[in-house]
Amino acid sequence: MTRLWNAVSFAEAQLQGLLGTAKTEAVKALASAHYGWDIPFSKVPSDMRKEFALHVSVVSLKRFTIARHPGKTDNVEQLKDRLQLVGSKLVELREHLTEGGLRA
């Protein structure tokens, strides 16, 4: 049971990490389009980062987020459901990104 719970928690964390990377890449693409060249993210003013974060290409990534479950559970069906949700969100995120979801 502990291994299943650990696997589900790891999968959820991986999805969140990939989603964070996708958001960062979307913001970097917007910055590049805005400034006309690749600009280091650290050089983008904070107000522009906030504006970019409100862009539809970044906001659209929110639909791939999942609610984190901080507590440990021994309910196998609940863990299976969570793992199934992570898997489906990963598939949807991959499709979104390969369809050009990061375009500015």
C-alpha positions as CSV (number, residue, x, y, z in Angstrom):
1,M,0.0,0.0,0.0
2,T,2.8,2.4,0.8
3,R,4.4,1.8,-2.5
4,L,1.2,2.6,-4.3
5,W,0.7,5.8,-2.3
6,N,4.3,6.8,-3.0
7,A,3.8,6.1,-6.7
8,V,0.7,8.2,-6.9
9,S,2.3,11.1,-5.0
10,F,5.4,10.9,-7.3
11,A,3.2,10.9,-10.4
12,E,1.2,14.0,-9.1
13,A,4.5,15.8,-8.3
14,Q,5.8,15.0,-11.8
15,L,2.7,16.3,-13.4
16,Q,3.0,19.5,-11.4
17,G,6.6,19.9,-12.4
18,L,5.9,19.4,-16.1
19,L,3.1,21.9,-15.9
20,G,5.4,24.4,-14.2
21,T,7.9,23.9,-17.0
22,A,5.2,24.4,-19.6
23,K,4.1,27.6,-18.0
24,T,7.6,28.9,-17.8
25,E,8.2,28.1,-21.5
26,A,4.9,29.8,-22.4
27,V,5.9,32.9,-20.6
28,K,9.4,32.8,-22.2
29,A,7.8,32.5,-25.6
30,L,5.6,35.5,-24.9
31,A,8.6,37.5,-23.7
32,S,10.5,36.6,-26.8
33,A,7.6,37.6,-29.1
34,H,7.2,40.9,-27.1
35,Y,10.9,41.9,-27.2
36,G,11.7,40.4,-30.6
37,W,14.5,38.1,-29.3
38,D,15.2,35.5,-26.6
39,I,15.6,37.4,-23.4
40,P,16.7,35.9,-20.1
41,F,13.7,35.4,-17.9
42,S,15.4,37.2,-15.0
43,K,15.6,40.3,-17.2
44,V,11.9,40.5,-17.8
45,P,10.4,43.1,-15.4
46,S,8.0,41.7,-12.8
47,D,5.0,43.6,-14.2
48,M,5.6,42.1,-17.6
49,R,5.8,38.6,-16.1
50,K,2.5,39.2,-14.4
51,E,1.0,40.4,-17.7
52,F,2.4,37.4,-19.6
53,A,1.0,35.1,-16.9
54,L,-2.5,36.4,-17.7
55,H,-2.1,35.6,-21.4
56,V,-4.5,33.0,-22.7
57,S,-1.7,30.6,-23.6
58,V,-0.6,30.5,-20.0
59,V,-4.1,30.6,-18.5
60,S,-5.1,27.7,-20.7
61,L,-2.6,25.5,-18.9
62,K,-4.6,25.8,-15.6
63,R,-7.0,23.1,-16.9
64,F,-4.2,20.5,-16.5
65,T,-3.8,21.1,-12.8
66,I,-5.0,18.6,-10.2
67,A,-5.8,19.0,-6.6
68,R,-3.0,17.7,-4.4
69,H,-3.9,15.3,-1.7
70,P,-1.5,15.9,1.2
71,G,-2.8,13.1,3.5
72,K,-1.8,9.5,3.2
73,T,-4.6,7.1,2.5
74,D,-5.0,3.3,2.4
75,N,-8.0,3.5,0.1
76,V,-6.9,1.6,-3.0
77,E,-9.8,2.8,-5.2
78,Q,-9.1,6.4,-4.3
79,L,-5.4,6.0,-5.1
80,K,-6.3,4.3,-8.4
81,D,-8.6,7.2,-9.3
82,R,-5.9,9.7,-8.5
83,L,-3.4,7.8,-10.6
84,Q,-5.9,7.6,-13.5
85,L,-6.5,11.4,-13.3
86,V,-2.8,12.1,-13.4
87,G,-2.5,9.8,-16.5
88,S,-5.3,11.5,-18.3
89,K,-4.0,15.0,-17.5
90,L,-0.5,14.0,-18.8
91,V,-2.1,12.8,-22.1
92,E,-4.1,16.0,-22.4
93,L,-1.1,18.2,-21.6
94,R,1.1,16.3,-24.2
95,E,-1.6,16.8,-26.8
96,H,-2.0,20.5,-25.9
97,L,1.8,21.1,-26.2
98,T,2.2,19.1,-29.5
99,E,-0.7,21.1,-31.0
100,G,1.2,24.3,-30.5
101,G,-0.3,25.3,-27.2
102,L,2.7,27.4,-26.3
103,R,2.4,29.8,-29.2
104,A,2.4,33.5,-28.3
